[in-house]
Amino acid sequence: MNPDTHTTTVEDAKNLGLTEQEYESICELLDRVPNYTELGVYSVMWSEHCSYKNSIAQLKTLPRSGSRLLVEAGEENAGLVDIEDGYAVAFKIESHNHPSAVEPYQGAATGVGGILRDIFTMGARPIAALDSLRFGRLDNQRTRFLFEGVVKGISNYGNSFGVPTVGGEVFFEDCYCDNPLVNVMAVGILKADQTASATSGAPKKAVMILGARTGRDGIHGASLLASREFDEKTEDMRPTVQVGDPFYEKMLLEASLELIASGIVIGMQDMGAAGISCSTSEMSQKGRTGMNINLDLVPLREADMSAYEIMLSESQERMLLVIEEQDIAQAEAICEKWDVPIARIGTTTDNGFIQLHHNGERVANIPVESLVLGGGAPVYIREQQEPVYLNETLAANPRELIGSITPSDAFNQLLESPNIASKRWVYDQYDSMVRSNTVQSFDSDAAVLRLKEVPGKGLAVATDCNSRYVYLNPYRGGAIAVAEAARNVVCSGATPLAITNCLNFGNPYNPEVYWQFAKAVRGIGDACRSFDTPVTGGNVSFHNESQEKAVYPTPTIGMLGLIEDLNHITPAGFQNKGDLIALLGEVGNELGGSELLSTLTEKVAGDAPAIDLEVEKRLHLTLLTAIQNGYISSAHDCSEGGLAIALAESSINSKEQTLGADVGFETEDPISALFGESQSRVVISFSLENEEKIKAIAQTHSVPYSPLGLVTDGDFRIGSYISTNVSEMAERYNTAIERRLGFKNVMA
């Protein structure tokens, strides 16, 4: 079949992931039947991955602008936040879930490469990466294969490229067994007046491609692999996974940044999902132009590639560039300096069409507006239905399900739970210190980076989501994801500025899934409005399910915070023997969706913890005021595992890892009080001389203050319930992952 002349049918459209109705719409837009190349371009551009056709109506309800945002959400390759002093921060999170399930090493590696390109195509130099990973249970052989491959892919690409991986999260839950989630976030810094835009600018400009040659890898990664569920044919889709080269990307980074700094760049866009199809159409729409592209001029890795293959290839490390005719020589000289190929492949036009030529003939003529969101691309609002499973989960009593267990036994089991235990096995493979900006990383509530460009200032960044909460109560779960991410950057001494999100859900055509999605988005939006943290952009990943099950709804939040004075950085671990320990917030007792319930019963039941956004905001103000006045030695939020685990982690991650705690604590139901996961709580430590000052600040903001005990030297005690020492806790906590992976002779 010749894709340039083949007359397409409805069956062709269905095979490419389009519906019969969508095929009919394409025929109407073109006023003719598309050839196979044209249909292929529509299939990727109208895929959920590129068009957001099933999600954009909900996404538009989110707060998408703010005083510090330099671009509105979705307008550019990444969000851009003003940090003053002439600088801005670009940041974004995206998923590479389906490719990582098919080929974990390359899937994860190219996920890192893609998000880094989104940052430096804005003109920003990447300074940090984070990840949010979810897998099945570690006693499953396939889970271990995926886990090890994904971590190796992330570490090898990031380490080789030279960007520190400084934070993130890893969770294990049975629902992710067949469909892991691999969400990657990147952060970069640039001068606020030297940003690049993903635009074609105006007619009669030169269109250039720079970077790696185009091959057959990644074809239909967006439309078929990323926009469908897993089934028995999934293994056959391995060719749709791209192959990355971090060393090549490093050269592309330097060439791209020098091109932007030279002032000759009119527009630049990364070729990620949908490759040349996406970059040509989206840049043309933004510049209100068309493009005349000669595919014979595209540098190829393989001979005899068709126009269809060239347009849909997702080969990595490529950029589309628009410049003036007279600047071509300068662009070529810059690229030659960095050993990055560059070639002119076309010209911008004033006719509003993407026109493709191949083998000397025109093989496609497509109206730009018909391809993109806001033009001809479809927008759907799907049917919603409250999930039937909620009848059972909400009726359950988590405390009764947990039954009789001593606090000490519960504590020891939680320390070894893979969801709580140290992820040292993961982050030891990451270079977290390259570029020497990292001040705090994995052992803190948020990673902290110093900004050499703005002396004295720093950034705090975190990724967060408890998918069990979203499963049990999507609205609360979405709001809690934002609240915990904000709480984590506040605990580190930063003011939350903005978020990026990666919304991982099942099949949107399932009314129950779409109900989860809509409710979670509403929760995210309400929390963002409360904290004044607008959404800068991100990614929606639907169809995260296999023949067996859908993943829990997982709206991962990437939070950016600004530290105005690096002296205000606050660690999570105890710092000084003799410091007082206190709890800001209510003690609480909520066990719904808790780690203890899951660890003991393998059940996710009850309701998600309550969240009062006004209470959470007052907690942030209290913490920041106390931190910025120098009153607090450490701060650590209570999350998975509750108060007891928060205290244990503050000891295990203490200064020199030797400080314990002596906490006087008595209650009628220690299981609920110690391991419940009520929200808006932070464990703090401080010197005796600051106690009254902290209490006064908490009282001013109506935040409960409860004294707990003292920081001690080596021993750890909570009332009459738990008695151990830091070294014993650390042994359990630090080696749990390695032991489950089968490694021998691991040491704390």
C-alpha positions in Angstrom: 0.0 0.0 0.0 1.2 3.5 -0.9 0.1 5.7 2.0 0.3 8.8 -0.1 -2.3 7.6 -2.6 -4.3 5.0 -0.7 -8.0 5.9 -0.4 -8.9 5.4 3.2 -12.0 3.8 4.7 -13.7 3.8 8.1 -11.8 0.6 8.9 -8.5 2.4 8.3 -9.6 5.1 10.7 -10.6 2.6 13.4 -7.3 0.8 13.1 -5.5 4.1 13.7 -7.5 4.8 16.9 -10.2 7.1 15.4 -14.0 6.6 15.6 -16.4 6.4 12.7 -17.8 9.8 13.7 -14.3 11.3 13.8 -13.5 9.9 10.3 -16.7 11.4 9.0 -15.7 14.8 10.5 -12.3 14.6 8.9 -13.9 14.0 5.5 -16.2 17.0 6.0 -13.3 19.3 7.1 -11.3 18.3 4.0 -14.4 18.1 1.8 -12.9 14.9 0.5 -11.6 11.5 1.6 -8.1 11.8 3.2 -5.2 9.7 2.0 -3.5 7.4 4.4 -0.7 9.9 5.3 -3.3 12.6 6.1 -5.4 10.2 8.1 -2.3 9.2 10.0 -1.6 12.9 10.9 -5.2 13.3 12.1 -5.0 10.1 14.1 -2.1 11.3 16.2 -3.3 14.9 16.5 -6.8 13.9 17.5 -5.5 11.3 19.9 -6.2 11.9 23.6 -2.5 12.3 24.2 -2.2 15.3 21.8 -5.7 16.8 21.7 -7.0 16.2 25.3 -10.4 15.6 23.6 -11.8 13.8 26.6 -10.2 16.0 29.3 -9.9 19.6 28.1 -13.5 20.6 29.2 -12.6 19.6 32.7 -9.1 21.1 32.6 -10.5 24.5 31.7 -12.1 24.7 35.1 -8.7 24.8 36.8 -7.1 28.2 37.8 -4.7 28.7 34.9 -3.3 32.2 35.4 -1.8 34.2 38.2 0.4 37.2 39.0 3.6 35.2 38.8 2.8 33.2 35.7 4.5 34.5 32.6 2.5 32.2 30.2 -0.9 30.8 30.7 -1.3 27.0 31.2 -0.9 25.1 27.9 0.3 28.0 25.9 3.9 26.8 25.7 6.0 23.7 26.2 6.2 24.2 29.9 4.9 26.5 32.6 6.9 29.7 33.4 6.9 31.3 36.8 8.4 34.7 37.7 10.8 34.5 40.7 11.8 38.2 40.3 15.3 39.6 40.0 15.0 39.1 36.3 14.7 35.3 36.3 12.0 32.8 35.8 11.5 29.1 36.4 10.2 26.7 33.8 8.7 23.4 35.1 6.5 20.6 34.0 5.5 17.0 34.7 4.5 14.4 32.1 3.9 10.7 32.0 5.5 7.8 30.0 3.4 5.1 31.5 2.5 2.9 28.5 6.0 2.9 26.9 7.5 2.0 30.3 5.1 -1.0 30.7 6.1 -2.3 27.2 9.9 -1.6 27.5 10.7 -0.2 31.0 14.3 1.0 30.4 13.7 2.9 27.2 10.2 4.0 28.2 11.4 5.6 31.4 14.6 7.0 29.8 12.8 8.7 26.9 10.3 10.0 29.4 13.1 11.9 31.1 14.5 13.0 27.8 11.1 14.4 26.6 10.4 16.4 29.8 13.9 17.9 29.7 13.4 19.0 26.1 10.2 20.7 27.2 12.2 22.8 29.6 15.2 23.8 27.4 13.0 24.5 24.4 11.7 27.4 26.5 15.2 28.7 26.8 15.7 27.3 30.4 18.7 25.3 31.5 17.4 22.2 33.4 18.6 22.2 37.0 16.6 19.3 38.5 14.4 16.3 37.8 11.9 14.5 40.0 9.8 11.4 39.5 6.6 9.8 40.7 6.5 6.1 40.2 3.9 3.4 40.9 4.2 -0.3 40.5 2.5 -3.5 41.6 3.4 -5.4 44.7 7.1 -6.3 45.0 6.4 -10.0 45.5 5.4 -10.1 41.8 8.2 -11.0 39.4 6.9 -8.8 36.7 6.8 -5.9 39.1 10.4 -6.4 40.0 11.3 -6.4 36.3 9.5 -3.2 35.6 10.7 -1.5 38.8 14.4 -2.3 38.2 14.1 -1.4 34.5 12.4 1.9 35.1 14.8 3.1 37.8 17.7 2.1 35.6 16.3 4.0 32.7 15.7 7.2 34.7 19.1 7.1 36.4 21.1 6.3 33.2 19.4 9.1 31.2 19.5 11.7 33.9 23.0 10.9 35.1 24.4 10.9 31.6 22.6 14.1 30.6 23.9 15.8 33.7 20.8 16.9 35.5 20.3 15.9 39.2 17.3 13.8 40.1 16.5 15.3 43.5 13.2 14.0 44.7 10.0 12.2 44.0 8.0 9.2 45.3 7.6 5.5 44.8 4.4 3.5 45.7 3.5 -0.1 45.3 -0.1 -1.2 44.9 -1.6 -4.2 43.2 -3.6 -2.2 40.7 -0.4 -1.0 39.0 0.9 -4.5 38.3 0.2 -4.5 34.6 0.2 -0.7 34.1 3.0 1.1 36.1 2.9 4.9 36.3 6.1 6.7 35.3 5.7 10.4 35.8 8.7 12.7 35.4 9.1 16.3 36.4 11.8 18.7 35.3 12.7 22.2 36.5 14.9 24.8 34.7 15.9 28.5 35.1 16.3 31.2 32.6 16.3 35.0 32.3 12.7 36.2 32.1 13.3 38.3 29.0 15.0 35.5 27.1 12.3 32.9 26.6 11.5 31.1 23.4 8.0 30.5 22.1 6.5 27.5 20.2 5.4 29.7 17.3 5.9 29.9 13.6 6.0 33.7 13.8 4.9 34.8 10.4 4.9 33.7 6.7 8.0 33.4 4.6 10.3 32.2 7.5 12.6 29.2 7.3 11.6 26.0 9.0 14.5 23.9 10.2 14.9 20.5 11.9 17.8 20.0 14.3 19.0 17.1 16.3 18.9 13.4 15.6 17.9 11.8 12.4 14.4 10.5 12.0 13.8 6.8 12.1 10.9 4.4 12.4 10.9 4.2 16.2 8.0 5.5 18.1 5.5 5.5 15.2 2.0 5.8 16.7 3.3 6.1 20.3 0.7 8.8 20.9 -2.3 7.5 19.1 -2.1 3.8 19.7 0.2 3.0 22.6 -0.6 5.9 24.8 -4.3 6.0 24.0 -5.5 2.5 24.6 -5.6 -0.1 27.3 -3.2 -3.1 27.6 -4.4 -6.4 26.2 -2.9 -9.6 24.8 -1.4 -7.6 21.8 0.5 -5.1 24.0 3.9 -6.9 23.6 3.5 -6.4 19.8 3.7 -2.7 20.3 7.3 -2.6 21.4 8.3 -0.8 18.2 6.2 2.1 19.2 8.6 2.8 22.1 11.2 5.4 21.3 14.9 5.0 21.9 16.8 7.8 23.6 20.4 9.0 23.7 21.2 11.2 26.6 24.6 12.3 25.3 23.1 13.5 22.1 20.4 15.3 24.1 23.1 17.1 26.0 24.6 18.5 22.7 21.1 19.4 21.6 20.6 21.3 24.8 23.7 23.4 24.4 22.9 24.1 20.7 19.3 25.0 21.5 20.2 27.4 24.3 22.9 29.1 22.2 20.5 29.5 19.4 18.0 31.1 21.7 20.6 33.3 23.4 21.8 34.5 19.9 18.4 36.2 19.4 17.7 34.5 16.0 15.0 32.1 17.2 11.5 33.1 16.1 10.0 29.8 17.4 11.1 26.4 18.7 9.3 23.3 19.7 10.3 19.9 20.9 9.3 16.9 18.8 7.8 14.6 21.3 4.5 12.9 20.9 3.4 12.8 17.3 6.8 14.1 16.1 6.8 16.4 13.1 3.0 16.3 12.8 2.6 17.9 16.2 5.3 20.5 16.0 4.4 21.8 12.5 0.7 22.0 13.2 0.9 23.5 16.8 3.5 26.1 15.9 1.6 27.1 12.8 -1.6 27.5 14.8 0.1 29.7 17.4 1.7 31.9 14.6 -1.5 31.8 12.5 0.4 30.6 9.5 0.7 27.4 7.4 3.8 25.4 6.6 5.1 24.0 3.3 7.3 21.0 4.3 9.5 19.0 2.0 9.9 15.6 3.6 12.7 14.7 1.2 14.9 17.1 3.1 14.3 15.5 6.5 17.5 13.7 7.6 16.6 10.0 7.9 18.2 7.0 9.7 16.5 4.5 7.4 16.1 4.5 3.7 12.7 4.4 1.9 10.7 5.8 4.7 7.2 6.9 3.6 5.7 10.3 4.3 3.4 8.6 6.7 6.3 7.2 8.7 8.3 10.4 8.6 5.4 12.5 9.9 4.4 10.0 12.7 7.9 9.0 13.9 8.7 9.9 17.5 12.4 9.5 17.2 14.0 11.3 20.2 16.3 14.4 20.5 14.8 16.5 17.7 13.6 20.1 17.6 11.6 22.2 15.0 13.0 25.7 14.6 11.7 28.7 12.8 14.1 31.6 11.9 14.6 34.3 9.3 16.1 33.3 6.0 19.2 35.5 6.6 19.9 33.7 9.9 20.3 30.2 8.5 24.1 30.4 8.2 24.4 31.6 11.8 22.1 28.8 13.0 24.2 26.2 11.0 27.4 27.5 12.5 26.0 27.2 16.1 24.8 23.7 15.4 28.1 22.7 13.8 29.9 23.9 16.9 27.9 21.4 19.0 28.0 18.7 16.4 24.2 18.8 16.0 22.8 18.3 12.5 20.5 21.0 11.2 18.5 21.1 7.9 16.0 23.3 6.3 12.9 21.4 5.6 10.4 24.1 4.7 8.9 27.6 4.8 6.0 29.2 6.7 3.1 30.3 4.5 0.1 32.5 4.8 -2.5 30.0 3.6 -3.2 28.2 7.0 -2.4 24.7 5.6 0.2 22.0 6.4 1.4 21.0 2.9 3.7 18.0 2.6 5.8 17.0 -0.3 7.5 13.7 -0.7 9.4 12.3 -3.7 8.7 15.5 -5.6 4.9 15.3 -5.2 2.5 16.9 -2.8 1.2 14.1 -0.5 -0.9 16.1 2.0 -2.8 19.3 2.3 -4.4 19.8 5.7 -5.9 22.9 7.3 -3.9 23.7 10.4 -7.0 24.6 12.4 -8.6 21.2 11.8 -5.8 19.5 13.5 -5.5 21.3 16.8 -7.3 21.9 20.0 -9.6 24.9 19.6 -10.0 24.2 15.9 -11.3 21.1 14.4 -10.1 18.6 17.0 -13.1 17.1 18.9 -13.9 18.0 22.5 -16.0 15.6 24.5 -17.8 15.7 27.8 -18.3 12.0 28.7 -21.0 10.4 30.7 -20.4 10.3 34.5 -21.6 7.8 37.1 -20.6 7.3 40.7 -18.7 4.0 41.0 -20.6 1.1 42.4 -17.6 0.0 44.5 -18.1 3.1 46.7 -21.2 1.5 48.3 -19.0 -1.2 49.8 -15.8 0.8 50.5 -17.7 3.7 52.3 -19.7 1.3 54.4 -16.6 -0.4 55.8 -15.2 0.4 59.2 -11.4 0.6 58.9 -10.8 0.3 62.6 -12.9 -2.9 62.8 -11.1 -4.3 59.7 -7.7 -3.7 61.4 -8.8 -5.6 64.5 -6.5 -6.4 67.4 -2.8 -5.6 67.0 -0.3 -4.0 69.4 1.0 -0.5 68.4 4.5 -1.9 68.5 3.7 -4.7 66.0 1.9 -2.2 63.8 4.8 0.2 64.0 7.4 -2.4 63.0 5.3 -3.7 60.1 4.8 -0.2 58.8 8.6 0.6 58.9 9.1 -2.2 56.5 6.2 -1.4 54.2 7.6 -0.6 50.7 5.3 2.4 50.6 6.9 3.9 53.8 10.4 2.3 53.9 13.4 4.2 52.6 13.6 4.4 48.8 17.4 4.4 49.1 17.8 1.6 46.6 16.2 3.9 44.1 17.8 7.2 44.8 21.3 5.8 45.4 21.2 5.1 41.6 20.5 8.8 40.9 23.1 11.5 40.8 21.4 14.1 43.0 24.3 16.4 43.4 25.5 17.1 39.8 25.7 20.9 39.2 26.1 21.4 43.0 22.8 23.2 43.5 21.2 20.5 45.6 20.8 21.5 49.3 18.2 18.9 50.4 16.9 15.9 48.5 15.3 12.6 49.2 15.4 12.6 53.0 13.4 15.9 53.2 9.8 16.8 52.7 10.8 18.6 49.5 14.0 18.9 47.5 15.7 22.3 47.9 17.9 23.8 45.2 20.0 26.9 45.6 19.8 29.4 42.7 23.3 30.5 41.7 21.7 33.0 39.3 19.8 34.6 42.2 22.2 34.5 45.2 20.4 33.9 48.5 17.2 32.4 46.9 16.2 28.8 46.5 13.5 26.6 45.1 11.6 23.8 46.9 10.0 21.1 44.7 7.9 18.1 45.5 5.6 15.5 43.8 2.7 14.1 45.7 -0.5 12.0 45.4 -2.1 9.4 47.6 -4.1 7.5 45.0 -6.0 5.4 47.7 -7.6 8.6 48.9 -8.6 9.5 45.3 -10.0 6.0 44.8 -12.2 6.4 47.9 -13.1 10.0 47.4 -11.9 11.7 44.2 -12.8 15.2 45.3 -11.0 14.9 48.6 -8.2 12.9 47.1 -7.5 15.6 44.5 -7.6 18.4 47.1 -5.3 16.4 49.4 -2.7 15.8 46.7 -2.4 19.6 46.3 -2.5 20.2 50.0 0.3 17.7 50.8 2.5 19.0 48.0 2.1 22.5 49.3 2.6 21.3 52.9 5.9 19.6 51.9 7.4 22.7 50.3 6.2 24.8 53.2 7.9 22.3 55.7 11.1 23.0 53.8 10.8 26.8 54.2 9.2 27.7 50.8 6.2 29.7 49.8 4.1 27.6 47.3 3.9 29.4 43.9 2.3 27.1 41.3 1.7 23.5 40.3 2.0 21.2 37.3 -0.1 18.1 37.2 0.0 14.6 35.7 -3.5 13.1 35.7 -3.4 9.3 35.4 -6.7 7.6 35.0 -8.4 4.6 33.4 -10.6 4.6 30.3 -12.6 7.9 30.0 -15.3 6.1 28.1 -16.2 4.3 31.3 -18.7 6.6 33.1 -17.2 5.7 36.5 -13.7 6.6 35.5 -14.9 9.9 34.0 -16.8 10.6 37.3 -13.5 10.1 39.2 -11.7 12.4 36.8 -14.2 15.2 37.0 -14.4 15.1 40.8 -10.6 14.9 41.2 -10.1 17.9 38.9 -12.6 19.9 40.9 -10.8 19.0 44.1 -7.5 20.1 42.6 -9.0 23.3 41.4 -10.5 24.3 44.7 -7.2 23.5 46.5 -5.2 25.5 44.0 -7.5 28.5 44.4 -7.2 28.3 48.2 -3.4 28.3 48.2 -3.0 30.7 45.2 -1.1 28.0 43.3 -2.3 28.1 39.7 -1.9 25.2 37.3 0.9 25.9 34.8 0.2 22.9 32.6 1.0 19.2 32.7 -0.3 16.1 31.1 -3.4 13.8 31.1 -2.8 10.1 30.8 -6.0 8.0 30.2 -6.4 4.3 29.4 -4.2 3.2 32.3 -5.7 -0.2 32.7 -5.3 -3.8 31.5 -7.7 -6.6 30.9 -7.6 -7.3 34.7 -8.1 -3.9 36.3 -7.8 -0.1 36.1 -5.2 1.8 38.1 -6.4 3.8 41.1 -7.1 7.4 39.9 -3.7 9.1 40.4 -3.6 12.9 39.8 0.1 13.5 40.6 0.9 17.1 41.7 4.3 18.7 41.1 4.6 21.7 43.4 7.0 24.6 43.0 7.9 26.8 46.0 10.2 29.8 46.5 12.6 30.3 49.4 13.4 34.0 49.6 16.3 33.4 52.0 18.4 30.2 52.1 18.8 30.6 55.8 15.2 29.5 56.1 15.7 26.0 54.7 14.3 23.5 57.2 15.1 19.8 57.2 12.7 17.0 58.1 15.0 15.3 60.6 15.7 16.3 64.2 18.7 18.5 64.6 19.5 19.0 68.2 19.4 16.8 71.3 17.2 18.4 73.9 14.9 20.2 71.4 11.2 20.1 72.1 8.9 18.2 69.8 5.3 19.4 69.1 2.5 18.7 66.7 0.9 21.6 64.7 -2.6 20.5 63.9 -5.1 18.0 65.4 -4.0 14.6 66.6 -6.7 13.0 64.4 -7.7 9.3 64.1 -8.8 8.7 60.5 -7.8 5.2 59.1 -9.7 5.2 55.8 -7.4 4.4 53.0 -4.5 4.2 55.4 -1.2 2.4 54.9 -1.8 0.4 58.1 -5.1 -0.9 56.8 -3.6 -1.9 53.5 -0.5 -3.4 55.1 -2.5 -5.6 57.5 -5.5 -6.5 55.4 -4.6 -5.6 51.7 -7.9 -3.6 51.7 -8.5 0.0 50.7 -11.7 1.0 52.4 -13.5 3.6 54.4 -13.5 7.3 53.4 -10.5 9.4 52.6 -9.4 11.7 55.4 -11.3 15.0 55.7 -9.6 18.1 54.3 -10.4 21.7 55.3 -8.5 23.9 52.9 -8.8 27.0 55.2 -7.4 25.0 58.1 -4.5 23.8 55.8 -3.8 27.3 54.7 -3.6 28.6 58.3 -1.1 25.8 59.0 1.1 26.9 56.1 1.0 30.5 57.4 1.9 29.3 60.9 4.8 27.2 59.7 6.2 29.8 57.3 6.1 32.5 60.0 7.9 30.4 62.5 10.5 29.2 60.0 11.2 32.6 58.6 11.7 33.9 62.1 14.3 31.1 62.8 12.2 29.4 65.5 12.0 25.9 64.1 14.8 23.3 63.8 12.9 20.7 61.8 9.5 20.2 60.2 8.0 17.0 58.8 4.4 16.5 57.7 2.3 13.6 58.8 1.3 11.5 55.8 1.4 7.7 55.2 1.7 5.9 58.5 0.5 8.8 60.6 2.0 10.4 63.6 4.1 7.5 64.7 5.8 7.1 61.3 6.4 10.9 61.0 8.2 10.8 64.4 10.2 7.8 63.3 11.3 9.4 60.0 12.3 12.6 61.9 14.6 10.4 64.0 15.9 8.1 61.2 16.7 11.2 59.0 18.0 13.2 62.0 21.3 15.0 62.0 24.0 12.3 61.8 21.1 9.8 62.1 21.5 9.4 65.8 18.8 11.5 67.4 15.7 9.8 68.8 12.5 10.9 70.6 10.9 10.6 74.0 7.2 11.3 73.4 4.7 11.2 76.2 1.5 10.0 74.6 -1.5 8.2 76.1 -4.9 7.6 74.4 -7.9 5.2 74.5 -7.2 4.0 70.9 -3.5 4.2 70.2 -3.9 2.5 66.8 -6.1 5.2 65.4 -4.2 8.1 67.1 -0.7 6.9 66.1 -1.4 5.5 62.6 -4.4 7.5 61.4 -3.7 9.7 58.5 -5.7 12.9 59.3 -4.6 15.9 57.2 -3.1 19.3 58.0 -0.5 18.1 60.6 3.2 18.7 61.0 5.7 17.5 63.5 8.2 20.2 64.5 11.2 20.4 66.7 12.7 23.6 68.3 14.6 24.9 71.2 12.9 25.6 74.5 13.5 29.3 74.2 11.2 29.4 71.1 8.3 27.5 72.5 6.2 30.5 73.6 6.9 32.3 70.3 5.7 29.3 68.3 2.6 28.9 70.4 1.8 32.5 70.0 2.0 32.2 66.2 -0.1 29.1 66.2 -2.7 30.8 68.3 -2.8 33.8 66.0 -3.7 31.6 63.1 -6.0 29.3 65.1 -3.8 26.3 64.6 -3.8 23.6 67.3 -0.5 23.2 69.1 0.2 20.0 71.1 3.5 19.4 73.0 4.8 15.8 72.4 8.2 15.4 74.0 11.9 15.8 73.6 14.6 14.9 71.0 16.9 12.4 72.7 20.2 10.6 71.9 19.5 7.3 70.2 16.4 5.9 72.0 12.9 6.2 70.6 9.8 5.9 72.7 6.1 6.8 72.3 4.3 6.5 75.6 3.9 2.9 76.7 3.2 1.7 73.2 6.5 1.8 71.3 10.1 1.5 72.6 13.1 1.0 70.4 16.2 2.8 69.2 17.1 4.7 66.1 19.6 2.2 64.8 17.1 -0.7 65.0 14.4 1.5 63.3 16.9 2.5 60.6 17.8 -1.1 59.9 14.2 -2.0 59.2 13.4 1.2 57.3 16.6 1.4 55.2 16.8 -2.2 54.0 13.2 -3.2 53.4 13.2 -2.6 49.6 16.5 -4.4 49.1 15.4 -7.4 51.1 12.1 -7.7 49.1 14.1 -7.5 45.9 16.2 -10.5 47.2 19.5 -8.7 47.8 21.6 -10.3 50.6 23.8 -8.8 53.3 22.2 -5.3 53.0 23.3 -3.0 55.8 21.5 0.0 57.2 
